[in-house]
Amino acid sequence: MEYRQLGSSGLLVSTLTLGTMGFGGGGKFAKVGTGSVEDARQQLDLCLEAGVNLVDTADVYSDGVCEEIVGEALKGRRDEVLLATKVRFPMGPGPNDRGLSRHHVVRGCEASLRRLGVEHIDLYQLHEWDGLTPLEETFEALDSLVRSGKVRYVGISNYSAWHAMKAIGVAERGGLPRPVSQQVYYSLQGREAEYELVPLALDQGLGVLVWSPLAGGLLSGKYRRGQQAPEGSRQLQDWGEPPVYDEDKLYDTIEVLVEVAEARGVPAAQVALAWTLAKPGVTSLVIGARTTDQLRQNLVAAELRLDESEIARLDAASALPLLYPYWHQAATASDRLSPADLSLLGPHLPT
C-alpha cells in the first residue's frame, strides 16, 4: 500500500480508503448496501491487512446507523485507523437539524462522537455547501471543536472551486482551521473535477479524496452496451448518483476499459481505480463494496500501475471538451502556465 500526504497536513493516508455508505441499509441507502456489524468487521479486517489506514463515513448514512456500525467494528482497534465523518445534511425534522450553523456543526459532531463511540474525529468534513450560513460562523464552530480536542483536521466535500477558495480565505483570514482536503466525485465516467477542483487542490495544497471512483458500479465491467443491467443494480435506474448524461460516451469508455483490463488479465474495476489513482492531485480513493469478495478485488488496485499507452487510451475515450476560458488559455497562455494549470491544459497543448 502506498501512502500519500493529505494536502498540506502532516497526515499520511493510504491510497485507498474504506467507504462505509453501504453499512446499515436504512432508507434510500438500502440501495447501496445493507451491511451489518459483522460485515463491517470483515471489511475492516481486509482493509487493515492490505494497509488501509483511513475509514470514511457520514452522519447522514442510514440516519446515523452507519456510524454506529462503524463504531462497533472499530472497537479494540481505534488507534489503527484514521476516522473521517461528515456533517451538513438533515438529521431530524427541525429547521436547525441541517446546514452548517454553529448549532448544527457542534451538535452534529457531538452526536457523531457518541454514535462512533470515540473521543475524537481525525477528519471532520463539511459534506455539502451551505449558502445561508456565514462561513465565519461555520469555521469558528470548527475551531472550537479542534481546540477542544474533538476534531483533529477539517475537510470539505462537494464544494465548487469558488466555494472552496472562499472557505480557505475565510479560514486563513480568521486564523481558523484551514481545510486540508476536499472530497469530490471523479472517475472515468465523470471528469468534471479536472476543470477547477483538481487545479485548485494542486495550487492550494488540498488533498483529494475521491468518492465513487467506480461511478456507483458503472465502471465495474458489468454494464455493457445492449445488455441488460445486472440484477439488483442501482445505476441507470433509480439511484441517479452520479448522473449519466451521455450513455453512448459511457459505453464507449467502458469498451476501452474492458479491453485494457482483458489485456492485463484483471477485472475492469481495478483498471478504473488505477487510472484515477494515477491522475494529478489525487490522494486516496474511497471504495466500498457490497461483499468482501468485491472489496478484496478492489484493494488490489492499489498495486496496479498502468503504462502511458493504457492511460492515454482511457483518457481519449473519456475526455471532456475544454470549456471557456480554458480553450482560450490553451491557445494563448501556454507560455506562462503553472503546474496546476497544466493538470488540465497540458494534454491540449502542442508537444
TORSE-66578 format. One record per residue (C-alpha): residue number from 1; residue in one letter; x, z, y negated. Coordinates in steps of 0.5 Angstrom, whole numbers, always signed. Layout:
+-----+--------+-------+-------+-------+
| num | residu |    px |    pz |    py |
+-----+--------+-------+-------+-------+
| NUM |      A |     X |     Z |     Y |
...
+-----+--------+-------+-------+-------+
//
This chain:
+-----+--------+-------+-------+-------+
| num | residu |    px |    pz |    py |
+-----+--------+-------+-------+-------+
|   1 |      M |    +0 |    +0 |    +0 |
|   2 |      E |    +2 |    -2 |    -7 |
|   3 |      Y |    +1 |    +3 |   -13 |
|   4 |      R |    +1 |    +1 |   -20 |
|   5 |      Q |    +1 |    +4 |   -26 |
|   6 |      L |    -6 |    +6 |   -29 |
|   7 |      G |    -6 |    +3 |   -36 |
|   8 |      S |    -1 |    +7 |   -41 |
|   9 |      S |    -2 |   +13 |   -37 |
|  10 |      G |    +3 |   +16 |   -32 |
|  11 |      L |    -2 |   +16 |   -26 |
|  12 |      L |    +0 |   +11 |   -20 |
|  13 |      V |    -6 |    +8 |   -17 |
|  14 |      S |    -7 |    +4 |   -10 |
|  15 |      T |    -8 |    -3 |   -11 |
|  16 |      L |   -15 |    -2 |    -7 |
|  17 |      T |   -20 |    +4 |    -9 |
|  18 |      L |   -25 |    +6 |    -4 |
|  19 |      G |   -32 |    +5 |    -8 |
|  20 |      T |   -38 |    +9 |    -6 |
|  21 |      M |   -44 |    +6 |    -8 |
|  22 |      G |   -47 |    +5 |    -1 |
|  23 |      F |   -47 |   +12 |    +0 |
|  24 |      G |   -54 |   +16 |    +0 |
|  25 |      G |   -58 |   +10 |    +0 |
|  26 |      G |   -63 |   +12 |    -5 |
|  27 |      G |   -68 |    +8 |    -9 |
|  28 |      K |   -65 |    +1 |   -10 |
|  29 |      F |   -58 |    +3 |    -8 |
|  30 |      A |   -61 |    +3 |    -1 |
|  31 |      K |   -60 |    -5 |    -1 |
|  32 |      V |   -52 |    -4 |    -2 |
|  33 |      G |   -52 |    +1 |    +4 |
|  34 |      T |   -55 |    +8 |    +7 |
|  35 |      G |   -48 |   +11 |    +9 |
|  36 |      S |   -48 |   +18 |   +11 |
|  37 |      V |   -43 |   +24 |   +10 |
|  38 |      E |   -40 |   +22 |   +17 |
|  39 |      D |   -40 |   +15 |   +15 |
|  40 |      A |   -36 |   +17 |    +8 |
|  41 |      R |   -31 |   +22 |   +12 |
|  42 |      Q |   -30 |   +16 |   +17 |
|  43 |      Q |   -29 |   +11 |   +11 |
|  44 |      L |   -24 |   +16 |    +7 |
|  45 |      D |   -20 |   +17 |   +14 |
|  46 |      L |   -19 |   +10 |   +14 |
|  47 |      C |   -17 |    +9 |    +7 |
|  48 |      L |   -12 |   +15 |    +7 |
|  49 |      E |    -9 |   +13 |   +13 |
|  50 |      A |    -8 |    +6 |    +9 |
|  51 |      G |    -5 |    +9 |    +3 |
|  52 |      V |   -11 |    +9 |    -2 |
|  53 |      N |   -11 |   +15 |    -7 |
|  54 |      L |   -17 |   +13 |   -11 |
|  55 |      V |   -24 |   +14 |   -10 |
|  56 |      D |   -30 |   +12 |   -15 |
|  57 |      T |   -37 |   +14 |   -15 |
|  58 |      A |   -42 |   +15 |   -21 |
|  59 |      D |   -48 |   +20 |   -22 |
|  60 |      V |   -53 |   +15 |   -22 |
|  61 |      Y |   -51 |   +12 |   -15 |
|  62 |      S |   -57 |   +14 |   -11 |
|  63 |      D |   -59 |   +19 |   -16 |
|  64 |      G |   -53 |   +24 |   -15 |
|  65 |      V |   -54 |   +24 |    -7 |
|  66 |      C |   -48 |   +19 |    -7 |
|  67 |      E |   -43 |   +24 |   -11 |
|  68 |      E |   -46 |   +30 |    -6 |
|  69 |      I |   -44 |   +26 |    +0 |
|  70 |      V |   -37 |   +24 |    -3 |
|  71 |      G |   -36 |   +32 |    -5 |
|  72 |      E |   -38 |   +34 |    +3 |
|  73 |      A |   -33 |   +28 |    +5 |
|  74 |      L |   -27 |   +31 |    +1 |
|  75 |      K |   -28 |   +38 |    +3 |
|  76 |      G |   -21 |   +40 |    +5 |
|  77 |      R |   -17 |   +34 |    +2 |
|  78 |      R |   -19 |   +34 |    -5 |
|  79 |      D |   -12 |   +34 |    -7 |
|  80 |      E |   -10 |   +28 |    -3 |
|  81 |      V |   -14 |   +23 |    -8 |
|  82 |      L |   -16 |   +22 |   -15 |
|  83 |      L |   -23 |   +22 |   -16 |
|  84 |      A |   -27 |   +18 |   -21 |
|  85 |      T |   -34 |   +18 |   -23 |
|  86 |      K |   -38 |   +16 |   -29 |
|  87 |      V |   -44 |   +18 |   -34 |
|  88 |      R |   -49 |   +14 |   -38 |
|  89 |      F |   -55 |   +12 |   -34 |
|  90 |      P |   -61 |   +15 |   -33 |
|  91 |      M |   -61 |   +22 |   -29 |
|  92 |      G |   -68 |   +24 |   -31 |
|  93 |      P |   -75 |   +23 |   -34 |
|  94 |      G |   -73 |   +26 |   -41 |
|  95 |      P |   -71 |   +22 |   -47 |
|  96 |      N |   -64 |   +25 |   -47 |
|  97 |      D |   -63 |   +24 |   -40 |
|  98 |      R |   -59 |   +18 |   -41 |
|  99 |      G |   -54 |   +15 |   -46 |
| 100 |      L |   -47 |   +17 |   -49 |
| 101 |      S |   -49 |   +23 |   -53 |
| 102 |      R |   -45 |   +30 |   -53 |
| 103 |      H |   -51 |   +33 |   -50 |
| 104 |      H |   -51 |   +28 |   -44 |
| 105 |      V |   -44 |   +27 |   -43 |
| 106 |      V |   -42 |   +34 |   -43 |
| 107 |      R |   -49 |   +36 |   -39 |
| 108 |      G |   -47 |   +30 |   -34 |
| 109 |      C |   -40 |   +32 |   -33 |
| 110 |      E |   -42 |   +39 |   -31 |
| 111 |      A |   -47 |   +36 |   -26 |
| 112 |      S |   -42 |   +31 |   -23 |
| 113 |      L |   -38 |   +37 |   -22 |
| 114 |      R |   -43 |   +41 |   -19 |
| 115 |      R |   -45 |   +35 |   -14 |
| 116 |      L |   -38 |   +34 |   -12 |
| 117 |      G |   -36 |   +41 |   -11 |
| 118 |      V |   -30 |   +40 |   -15 |
| 119 |      E |   -26 |   +43 |   -21 |
| 120 |      H |   -24 |   +37 |   -25 |
| 121 |      I |   -25 |   +30 |   -25 |
| 122 |      D |   -19 |   +25 |   -25 |
| 123 |      L |   -22 |   +19 |   -29 |
| 124 |      Y |   -29 |   +20 |   -32 |
| 125 |      Q |   -31 |   +13 |   -34 |
| 126 |      L |   -37 |   +11 |   -39 |
| 127 |      H |   -41 |    +7 |   -35 |
| 128 |      E |   -44 |    +2 |   -40 |
| 129 |      W |   -44 |    +1 |   -47 |
| 130 |      D |   -49 |    +6 |   -52 |
| 131 |      G |   -50 |    +2 |   -58 |
| 132 |      L |   -54 |    +8 |   -61 |
| 133 |      T |   -49 |   +14 |   -60 |
| 134 |      P |   -44 |   +14 |   -65 |
| 135 |      L |   -37 |   +13 |   -62 |
| 136 |      E |   -34 |   +19 |   -65 |
| 137 |      E |   -40 |   +24 |   -62 |
| 138 |      T |   -38 |   +21 |   -55 |
| 139 |      F |   -31 |   +21 |   -56 |
| 140 |      E |   -31 |   +28 |   -59 |
| 141 |      A |   -35 |   +30 |   -53 |
| 142 |      L |   -30 |   +27 |   -48 |
| 143 |      D |   -24 |   +31 |   -52 |
| 144 |      S |   -28 |   +38 |   -51 |
| 145 |      L |   -28 |   +36 |   -43 |
| 146 |      V |   -21 |   +34 |   -43 |
| 147 |      R |   -19 |   +41 |   -47 |
| 148 |      S |   -23 |   +45 |   -42 |
| 149 |      G |   -20 |   +42 |   -36 |
| 150 |      K |   -26 |   +39 |   -33 |
| 151 |      V |   -23 |   +32 |   -34 |
| 152 |      R |   -16 |   +29 |   -34 |
| 153 |      Y |   -17 |   +22 |   -36 |
| 154 |      V |   -22 |   +18 |   -40 |
| 155 |      G |   -24 |   +10 |   -38 |
| 156 |      I |   -30 |    +5 |   -40 |
| 157 |      S |   -34 |    +0 |   -36 |
| 158 |      N |   -38 |    -6 |   -37 |
| 159 |      Y |   -36 |    -6 |   -45 |
| 160 |      S |   -35 |   -12 |   -48 |
| 161 |      A |   -28 |   -13 |   -52 |
| 162 |      W |   -30 |   -11 |   -59 |
| 163 |      H |   -34 |    -5 |   -56 |
| 164 |      A |   -27 |    -3 |   -52 |
| 165 |      M |   -23 |    -4 |   -59 |
| 166 |      K |   -28 |    +0 |   -63 |
| 167 |      A |   -27 |    +5 |   -58 |
| 168 |      I |   -20 |    +5 |   -58 |
| 169 |      G |   -20 |    +5 |   -65 |
| 170 |      V |   -24 |   +11 |   -66 |
| 171 |      A |   -20 |   +15 |   -61 |
| 172 |      E |   -14 |   +13 |   -64 |
| 173 |      R |   -16 |   +15 |   -71 |
| 174 |      G |   -19 |   +22 |   -69 |
| 175 |      G |   -14 |   +24 |   -64 |
| 176 |      L |   -19 |   +24 |   -59 |
| 177 |      P |   -17 |   +22 |   -51 |
| 178 |      R |   -16 |   +14 |   -51 |
| 179 |      P |   -19 |   +10 |   -45 |
| 180 |      V |   -13 |    +9 |   -40 |
| 181 |      S |   -18 |    +4 |   -36 |
| 182 |      Q |   -23 |    -1 |   -36 |
| 183 |      Q |   -28 |    -2 |   -30 |
| 184 |      V |   -30 |   -10 |   -30 |
| 185 |      Y |   -33 |   -15 |   -26 |
| 186 |      Y |   -28 |   -20 |   -24 |
| 187 |      S |   -28 |   -25 |   -18 |
| 188 |      L |   -27 |   -32 |   -16 |
| 189 |      Q |   -35 |   -32 |   -17 |
| 190 |      G |   -34 |   -30 |   -24 |
| 191 |      R |   -28 |   -30 |   -28 |
| 192 |      E |   -31 |   -29 |   -35 |
| 193 |      A |   -27 |   -23 |   -36 |
| 194 |      E |   -21 |   -27 |   -37 |
| 195 |      Y |   -23 |   -30 |   -43 |
| 196 |      E |   -22 |   -23 |   -47 |
| 197 |      L |   -23 |   -17 |   -43 |
| 198 |      V |   -16 |   -18 |   -39 |
| 199 |      P |   -12 |   -20 |   -45 |
| 200 |      L |   -15 |   -14 |   -48 |
| 201 |      A |   -12 |   -10 |   -42 |
| 202 |      L |    -5 |   -13 |   -43 |
| 203 |      D |    -5 |   -12 |   -50 |
| 204 |      Q |    -8 |    -5 |   -51 |
| 205 |      G |    -5 |    -2 |   -44 |
| 206 |      L |   -11 |    -1 |   -41 |
| 207 |      G |   -11 |    -1 |   -33 |
| 208 |      V |   -16 |    -6 |   -30 |
| 209 |      L |   -21 |    -3 |   -24 |
| 210 |      V |   -25 |    -9 |   -21 |
| 211 |      W |   -32 |    -8 |   -19 |
| 212 |      S |   -35 |   -12 |   -13 |
| 213 |      P |   -29 |   -17 |   -12 |
| 214 |      L |   -33 |   -20 |    -7 |
| 215 |      A |   -38 |   -21 |   -11 |
| 216 |      G |   -43 |   -17 |    -7 |
| 217 |      G |   -41 |   -20 |    -1 |
| 218 |      L |   -42 |   -28 |    -3 |
| 219 |      L |   -34 |   -29 |    -2 |
| 220 |      S |   -34 |   -26 |    +5 |
| 221 |      G |   -35 |   -33 |    +8 |
| 222 |      K |   -42 |   -31 |   +11 |
| 223 |      Y |   -45 |   -35 |    +5 |
| 224 |      R |   -45 |   -43 |    +6 |
| 225 |      R |   -48 |   -49 |    +3 |
| 226 |      G |   -54 |   -51 |    +7 |
| 227 |      Q |   -54 |   -45 |   +12 |
| 228 |      Q |   -59 |   -39 |   +12 |
| 229 |      A |   -56 |   -33 |    +8 |
| 230 |      P |   -54 |   -27 |   +13 |
| 231 |      E |   -60 |   -23 |   +16 |
| 232 |      G |   -60 |   -16 |   +11 |
| 233 |      S |   -56 |   -20 |    +6 |
| 234 |      R |   -58 |   -18 |    -1 |
| 235 |      Q |   -55 |   -23 |    -5 |
| 236 |      L |   -58 |   -30 |    -8 |
| 237 |      Q |   -65 |   -26 |    -6 |
| 238 |      D |   -67 |   -19 |    -9 |
| 239 |      W |   -60 |   -16 |   -12 |
| 240 |      G |   -58 |   -20 |   -18 |
| 241 |      E |   -51 |   -17 |   -19 |
| 242 |      P |   -47 |   -21 |   -20 |
| 243 |      P |   -52 |   -27 |   -22 |
| 244 |      V |   -51 |   -34 |   -20 |
| 245 |      Y |   -52 |   -39 |   -25 |
| 246 |      D |   -49 |   -45 |   -21 |
| 247 |      E |   -50 |   -45 |   -14 |
| 248 |      D |   -46 |   -51 |   -13 |
| 249 |      K |   -40 |   -49 |   -16 |
| 250 |      L |   -40 |   -42 |   -12 |
| 251 |      Y |   -41 |   -46 |    -5 |
| 252 |      D |   -35 |   -51 |    -8 |
| 253 |      T |   -31 |   -45 |    -9 |
| 254 |      I |   -33 |   -42 |    -2 |
| 255 |      E |   -31 |   -48 |    +1 |
| 256 |      V |   -24 |   -48 |    -1 |
| 257 |      L |   -24 |   -40 |    +0 |
| 258 |      V |   -25 |   -41 |    +7 |
| 259 |      E |   -20 |   -47 |    +8 |
| 260 |      V |   -15 |   -43 |    +5 |
| 261 |      A |   -17 |   -37 |   +10 |
| 262 |      E |   -17 |   -41 |   +16 |
| 263 |      A |   -10 |   -44 |   +15 |
| 264 |      R |    -8 |   -37 |   +14 |
| 265 |      G |   -12 |   -34 |   +20 |
| 266 |      V |   -15 |   -29 |   +16 |
| 267 |      P |   -22 |   -27 |   +14 |
| 268 |      A |   -24 |   -30 |    +8 |
| 269 |      A |   -26 |   -24 |    +4 |
| 270 |      Q |   -18 |   -22 |    +5 |
| 271 |      V |   -16 |   -28 |    +1 |
| 272 |      A |   -21 |   -27 |    -4 |
| 273 |      L |   -19 |   -20 |    -5 |
| 274 |      A |   -11 |   -22 |    -5 |
| 275 |      W |   -13 |   -27 |   -10 |
| 276 |      T |   -16 |   -22 |   -15 |
| 277 |      L |   -10 |   -17 |   -14 |
| 278 |      A |    -5 |   -23 |   -16 |
| 279 |      K |    -8 |   -24 |   -23 |
| 280 |      P |    -5 |   -21 |   -29 |
| 281 |      G |    -7 |   -14 |   -31 |
| 282 |      V |   -11 |   -12 |   -25 |
| 283 |      T |    -9 |    -5 |   -23 |
| 284 |      S |   -14 |    -4 |   -17 |
| 285 |      L |   -20 |    -7 |   -13 |
| 286 |      V |   -26 |    -2 |   -12 |
| 287 |      I |   -28 |    -4 |    -5 |
| 288 |      G |   -34 |    -1 |    -1 |
| 289 |      A |   -37 |    -3 |    +6 |
| 290 |      R |   -43 |    -2 |   +10 |
| 291 |      T |   -39 |    -1 |   +16 |
| 292 |      T |   -32 |    +2 |   +18 |
| 293 |      D |   -30 |    -5 |   +21 |
| 294 |      Q |   -31 |    -9 |   +15 |
| 295 |      L |   -27 |    -3 |   +11 |
| 296 |      R |   -22 |    -4 |   +16 |
| 297 |      Q |   -21 |   -11 |   +15 |
| 298 |      N |   -22 |   -11 |    +7 |
| 299 |      L |   -16 |    -6 |    +7 |
| 300 |      V |   -11 |   -11 |   +10 |
| 301 |      A |   -12 |   -15 |    +4 |
| 302 |      A |    -7 |   -10 |    +0 |
| 303 |      E |    -1 |   -13 |    +4 |
| 304 |      L |    -3 |   -20 |    +4 |
| 305 |      R |    +1 |   -25 |    -1 |
| 306 |      L |    -2 |   -32 |    -3 |
| 307 |      D |    +3 |   -37 |    -5 |
| 308 |      E |    +3 |   -41 |   -11 |
| 309 |      S |    -1 |   -47 |    -8 |
| 310 |      E |    -6 |   -43 |    -5 |
| 311 |      I |    -7 |   -39 |   -12 |
| 312 |      A |    -7 |   -46 |   -15 |
| 313 |      R |   -13 |   -49 |   -10 |
| 314 |      L |   -17 |   -43 |   -11 |
| 315 |      D |   -16 |   -43 |   -19 |
| 316 |      A |   -18 |   -50 |   -19 |
| 317 |      A |   -24 |   -49 |   -15 |
| 318 |      S |   -27 |   -43 |   -19 |
| 319 |      A |   -24 |   -45 |   -26 |
| 320 |      L |   -29 |   -44 |   -32 |
| 321 |      P |   -28 |   -48 |   -38 |
| 322 |      L |   -25 |   -46 |   -45 |
| 323 |      L |   -30 |   -43 |   -50 |
| 324 |      Y |   -28 |   -44 |   -57 |
| 325 |      P |   -24 |   -41 |   -60 |
| 326 |      Y |   -19 |   -42 |   -54 |
| 327 |      W |   -19 |   -49 |   -53 |
| 328 |      H |   -17 |   -50 |   -60 |
| 329 |      Q |   -12 |   -44 |   -59 |
| 330 |      A |    -9 |   -48 |   -53 |
| 331 |      A |    -9 |   -55 |   -57 |
| 332 |      T |    -6 |   -52 |   -64 |
| 333 |      A |    -3 |   -45 |   -63 |
| 334 |      S |    +2 |   -46 |   -57 |
| 335 |      D |    +8 |   -45 |   -60 |
| 336 |      R |    +6 |   -37 |   -62 |
| 337 |      L |    +2 |   -34 |   -56 |
| 338 |      S |    +3 |   -27 |   -53 |
| 339 |      P |    +3 |   -25 |   -46 |
| 340 |      A |    -4 |   -23 |   -47 |
| 341 |      D |    -6 |   -30 |   -50 |
| 342 |      L |    -2 |   -33 |   -44 |
| 343 |      S |    -6 |   -30 |   -39 |
| 344 |      L |   -12 |   -34 |   -41 |
| 345 |      L |    -9 |   -40 |   -44 |
| 346 |      G |    -2 |   -41 |   -40 |
| 347 |      P |    -6 |   -45 |   -35 |
| 348 |      H |    -9 |   -50 |   -40 |
| 349 |      L |    -2 |   -51 |   -44 |
| 350 |      P |    +3 |   -57 |   -42 |
| 351 |      T |    +8 |   -56 |   -38 |
+-----+--------+-------+-------+-------+
//
